Amino acid sequence: MSSAQKDDVHTIIARPDHSSTWRNNLWLLAAIAVPSLGAAIGFAFMGAWPILPFAGAELIALGAALYYVNWKLQYRHVITLDPSSVQIDIGHYAPRRSWQFDRNESSLAVTPEKHHWEGPTLAIHNREQTVEIGNFLNRDDRLRLLSLVKKELKVGTHSAVGSRQL
């Protein structure tokens, strides 16, 4: 998660933790492919050629899984707060959905977690719409997002689930 302030515009970018880059994933795939294909080619020369398609399918499946995980980790919520509006953009590489609220009519809704390992549920809303933010974040990141958004918006609703305190 990152936050930037430029003039009167505050931008908060919430994204999942990214343990590895796509380039590192490609290096991992290459490190696995070399011995796997080397052994498959060796067995093919000894007459066990049917092993080649299975080795190739295994590497394709691993590459597809690494790509899918990397794509899922590009998901982000971009919250832009300027003096007159609140804009929320949600998407992977580019915004797929966007909302814009009048800043004076919008507020933050906080629903405390049900279990100690969950984070609170956060949403920005006005009278007509509600947009949940940071629902993919872990507890610590949700609490950090809560503190960042609380500095900019008033808390409009705060549900009391059980006896959990924020």
C-alpha positions as CSV (number, residue, x, y, z in Angstrom):
1,M,0.0,0.0,0.0
2,S,1.2,3.5,-0.8
3,S,0.1,7.0,-0.2
4,A,1.1,10.2,-1.9
5,Q,0.2,13.9,-1.4
6,K,0.6,16.4,-4.2
7,D,-0.8,19.9,-3.7
8,D,-4.4,19.3,-2.4
9,V,-4.7,15.9,-4.0
10,H,-4.2,12.8,-1.8
11,T,-3.8,9.4,-3.6
12,I,-4.0,6.1,-1.8
13,I,-3.1,2.9,-3.7
14,A,-4.2,-0.3,-2.0
15,R,-2.7,-3.5,-3.5
16,P,-2.0,-7.0,-2.3
17,D,1.5,-8.0,-1.1
18,H,3.6,-9.0,-4.1
19,S,6.2,-11.5,-3.1
20,S,8.0,-11.8,-6.4
21,T,8.2,-10.0,-9.7
22,W,7.2,-11.4,-13.1
23,R,10.9,-11.4,-14.1
24,N,11.8,-13.5,-11.0
25,N,8.9,-15.9,-11.8
26,L,10.4,-16.3,-15.3
27,W,13.8,-17.1,-13.8
28,L,12.2,-19.7,-11.6
29,L,10.4,-21.3,-14.5
30,A,13.7,-21.4,-16.5
31,A,15.5,-22.9,-13.5
32,I,12.9,-25.7,-13.3
33,A,12.6,-26.1,-17.1
34,V,16.3,-26.8,-17.7
35,P,16.6,-29.9,-15.6
36,S,13.1,-31.1,-16.4
37,L,13.6,-30.8,-20.2
38,G,17.1,-32.1,-19.9
39,A,15.9,-35.3,-18.2
40,A,13.0,-35.6,-20.6
41,I,15.4,-35.3,-23.7
42,G,17.8,-37.8,-22.1
43,F,14.9,-40.3,-21.6
44,A,13.7,-39.6,-25.2
45,F,17.2,-40.5,-26.6
46,M,17.0,-43.8,-24.6
47,G,13.6,-44.6,-26.3
48,A,11.1,-43.2,-23.8
49,W,9.9,-40.4,-26.0
50,P,6.4,-40.2,-24.6
51,I,7.9,-38.4,-21.6
52,L,8.5,-35.2,-23.7
53,P,4.8,-34.1,-24.0
54,F,4.3,-34.6,-20.2
55,A,7.3,-32.6,-19.4
56,G,6.1,-29.8,-21.7
57,A,2.6,-29.9,-20.3
58,E,4.0,-29.7,-16.8
59,L,6.0,-26.6,-17.6
60,I,3.1,-25.0,-19.5
61,A,0.8,-25.6,-16.5
62,L,3.4,-24.1,-14.1
63,G,3.9,-21.1,-16.3
64,A,0.2,-20.5,-16.6
65,A,-0.2,-20.8,-12.8
66,L,2.7,-18.3,-12.2
67,Y,1.1,-15.9,-14.8
68,Y,-2.3,-16.1,-13.2
69,V,-1.0,-15.4,-9.7
70,N,1.1,-12.5,-11.0
71,W,-2.0,-11.1,-12.7
72,K,-4.2,-11.4,-9.6
73,L,-1.5,-9.6,-7.6
74,Q,-1.8,-6.6,-10.0
75,Y,-5.3,-5.9,-8.6
76,R,-5.5,-2.5,-6.9
77,H,-7.8,0.1,-5.5
78,V,-6.8,3.7,-6.2
79,I,-8.5,6.3,-4.0
80,T,-8.0,9.9,-5.1
81,L,-9.2,12.5,-2.7
82,D,-9.2,16.2,-3.8
83,P,-10.9,19.1,-2.1
84,S,-14.2,18.6,-4.0
85,S,-14.4,14.9,-4.8
86,V,-13.5,11.3,-3.9
87,Q,-12.7,9.0,-6.9
88,I,-12.2,5.3,-6.5
89,D,-10.7,3.3,-9.4
90,I,-10.6,-0.5,-9.3
91,G,-8.8,-2.8,-11.7
92,H,-5.7,-4.8,-12.5
93,Y,-3.5,-2.8,-14.9
94,A,-6.0,-0.1,-15.7
95,P,-9.3,1.0,-14.1
96,R,-12.1,-1.4,-14.9
97,R,-14.6,0.3,-12.6
98,S,-14.7,3.9,-11.3
99,W,-16.8,5.8,-8.9
100,Q,-16.8,9.5,-8.2
101,F,-18.4,11.0,-5.1
102,D,-18.9,14.6,-3.9
103,R,-16.5,14.9,-1.0
104,N,-18.9,16.7,1.2
105,E,-21.6,14.0,0.8
106,S,-19.3,11.0,1.2
107,S,-18.1,9.2,4.3
108,L,-16.3,6.1,5.5
109,A,-18.3,3.1,6.8
110,V,-16.3,0.8,9.1
111,T,-17.5,-2.7,10.2
112,P,-15.3,-4.2,12.8
113,E,-13.9,-7.7,12.2
114,K,-15.7,-10.8,13.4
115,H,-12.5,-12.7,14.1
116,H,-9.2,-11.4,15.5
117,W,-7.3,-12.4,12.3
118,E,-9.6,-10.5,10.0
119,G,-9.4,-6.7,9.4
120,P,-12.4,-4.4,9.5
121,T,-14.5,-4.0,6.4
122,L,-14.2,-0.5,4.9
123,A,-16.5,1.2,2.4
124,I,-16.8,4.7,1.1
125,H,-20.4,5.7,0.5
126,N,-22.8,8.5,-0.2
127,R,-26.6,8.4,-0.1
128,E,-26.9,6.4,-3.3
129,Q,-23.8,4.1,-3.5
130,T,-21.4,2.1,-1.4
131,V,-18.0,0.9,-2.6
132,E,-16.1,-1.5,-0.5
133,I,-12.3,-0.8,-0.4
134,G,-9.4,-2.9,0.5
135,N,-11.4,-6.2,0.8
136,F,-8.3,-8.2,-0.4
137,L,-5.9,-6.8,2.2
138,N,-4.6,-8.5,5.3
139,R,-5.5,-7.1,8.7
140,D,-2.5,-4.9,9.2
141,D,-2.9,-3.3,5.7
142,R,-6.6,-2.8,6.3
143,L,-5.9,-1.0,9.6
144,R,-3.3,1.2,7.8
145,L,-5.9,1.9,5.0
146,L,-8.4,2.8,7.7
147,S,-6.0,5.3,9.3
148,L,-5.2,6.9,5.9
149,V,-8.8,7.3,4.8
150,K,-9.9,8.4,8.3
151,K,-7.6,11.4,8.0
152,E,-9.4,12.5,4.9
153,L,-13.0,11.5,5.3
154,K,-15.4,11.5,8.2
155,V,-16.6,8.1,9.6
156,G,-20.3,8.1,8.7
157,T,-21.2,4.7,10.1
158,H,-19.5,2.4,12.5
159,S,-21.1,-0.9,13.1
160,A,-20.7,-2.6,16.5
161,V,-20.2,-6.3,15.9
162,G,-19.6,-8.1,19.1
163,S,-17.2,-6.3,21.5
164,R,-14.3,-5.7,19.1
165,Q,-12.7,-2.3,19.3
166,L,-10.7,-0.6,16.6
